[in-house]
Amino acid sequence: MAGQDFEVDHETLKTTAQQIAETTQGAKGTSIGGCVPAGQDLANDGLAKAVDEFRDRWERATASMFEDVGEMAKRVEGIAVRYATYESVVGKEVNALKGVMDSLSGVPLMGGCDGCAVSGGAGVRDRGESVGNPWAHRSYAGVF
């Protein structure tokens, strides 16, 4: 909400989520096979085994990365939705509260006091006694 310590740009979050999801679209379904020779194409058995292991690890890691990126995009989109919902609900509550406060403007919320500077009274006397205080004439020095 505007006026808070921070603001969230919902459209930017949604766009970010979409762009995150799109980063993997071009690579999905592709294989490293076109870039790395198959093990059987190599003359050395040790090298062939290492290349096959690399290819397997690469495929597993990229598949895992695609899942992670997809999850990240979903979460960023969820954050955008939650912030929008939060701001909508809080905005309604704040507007309702503002309406109540506006209806109370000019209406004293407390009975007022003769000695309160806030209510336009004379204030507090030098000895700490309020004007109009019924207890001001009594001494409570030895009570505590």
C-alpha positions in Angstrom: 0.0 0.0 0.0 1.2 3.5 -0.7 2.4 5.3 2.4 3.8 2.2 4.0 7.5 1.5 4.7 7.7 -0.2 1.3 5.6 -0.7 -1.8 5.2 -3.8 -4.0 4.8 -3.4 -7.7 2.5 -6.3 -8.5 2.9 -6.0 -12.3 6.7 -6.1 -11.9 6.5 -9.2 -9.8 4.1 -10.9 -12.3 6.4 -9.9 -15.2 9.4 -11.2 -13.3 7.7 -14.5 -12.6 6.8 -14.9 -16.3 10.4 -14.0 -17.4 11.8 -16.5 -14.9 9.6 -19.2 -16.3 10.5 -18.3 -19.9 14.3 -18.6 -19.2 14.1 -22.4 -19.5 11.6 -22.6 -22.3 14.2 -22.6 -25.0 16.3 -25.3 -23.3 13.5 -27.7 -22.4 13.4 -30.9 -24.4 17.0 -30.4 -25.7 19.7 -32.8 -24.9 23.4 -32.5 -24.4 23.8 -35.3 -26.9 24.2 -32.9 -29.8 27.1 -31.2 -28.1 29.0 -34.2 -26.5 29.9 -37.3 -28.4 28.4 -40.6 -27.1 30.6 -42.9 -25.2 30.6 -45.5 -28.0 31.9 -43.0 -30.4 35.1 -42.6 -28.4 38.1 -45.0 -28.9 39.1 -45.0 -25.2 36.9 -47.0 -22.8 37.8 -44.9 -19.8 37.0 -41.7 -21.6 33.8 -43.1 -23.0 32.7 -44.1 -19.4 33.6 -40.6 -18.1 31.7 -38.9 -21.0 28.6 -41.1 -20.4 28.7 -40.3 -16.6 29.0 -36.6 -17.4 26.1 -36.8 -19.8 23.9 -38.5 -17.2 24.9 -36.0 -14.5 24.3 -33.1 -16.9 20.8 -34.4 -17.8 19.8 -34.9 -14.2 21.2 -31.5 -13.1 19.5 -29.6 -15.9 16.2 -31.4 -15.3 16.4 -30.5 -11.6 17.3 -26.9 -12.5 14.3 -26.6 -14.7 12.1 -27.8 -11.9 13.7 -25.4 -9.5 13.3 -22.5 -11.9 9.6 -23.4 -12.5 9.0 -23.5 -8.7 10.7 -20.2 -8.3 8.5 -18.6 -11.0 5.4 -20.1 -9.3 6.5 -18.7 -5.9 7.2 -15.2 -7.2 3.8 -15.2 -8.9 2.2 -16.3 -5.7 4.0 -13.5 -3.8 2.5 -11.0 -6.3 -1.0 -12.4 -5.8 -0.6 -12.4 -2.0 0.6 -8.8 -1.9 -2.3 -7.7 -4.1 -4.8 -9.5 -1.9 -3.2 -8.1 1.2 -3.3 -4.6 -0.1 -6.9 -5.0 -1.2 -8.0 -6.3 2.2 -5.9 -3.8 4.2 -7.0 -1.0 1.9 -10.7 -1.8 2.6 -10.0 -1.9 6.3 -8.0 1.3 6.3 -10.7 3.1 4.3 -13.4 1.8 6.7 -11.3 3.1 9.6 -10.8 6.4 7.9 -14.5 6.7 7.4 -15.1 6.1 11.1 -12.4 8.5 12.1 -13.8 11.2 9.7 -17.3 10.7 11.2 -15.8 11.3 14.7 -13.9 14.4 13.8 -15.1 17.3 15.9 -16.6 14.9 18.4 -14.6 14.8 21.6 -13.5 11.2 22.3 -13.1 11.9 26.1 -15.1 14.0 28.5 -12.4 16.6 28.5 -10.9 18.1 31.6 -10.6 21.6 32.9 -6.9 21.4 33.5 -5.8 19.7 30.3 -3.9 21.8 28.0 -5.1 19.6 25.2 -8.7 20.5 25.8 -7.9 24.2 26.1 -8.0 24.2 29.9 -5.6 26.1 32.1 -3.1 23.3 32.4 -1.4 21.9 35.5 -0.7 24.0 38.5 2.8 24.4 39.9 2.3 21.8 42.5 1.1 19.2 40.0 -2.5 19.6 40.7 -5.1 19.8 37.9 -7.6 22.5 37.9 -10.9 21.0 38.9 -9.3 17.9 40.4 -11.4 16.8 43.4 -8.4 15.1 45.0 -6.2 18.1 44.8 -7.1 19.4 48.3 -6.0 16.2 50.1 -2.5 15.3 51.1 -1.3 11.8 50.2 2.3 12.4 51.2 2.4 9.6 53.8 0.3 7.0 52.0 3.1 5.5 49.9 
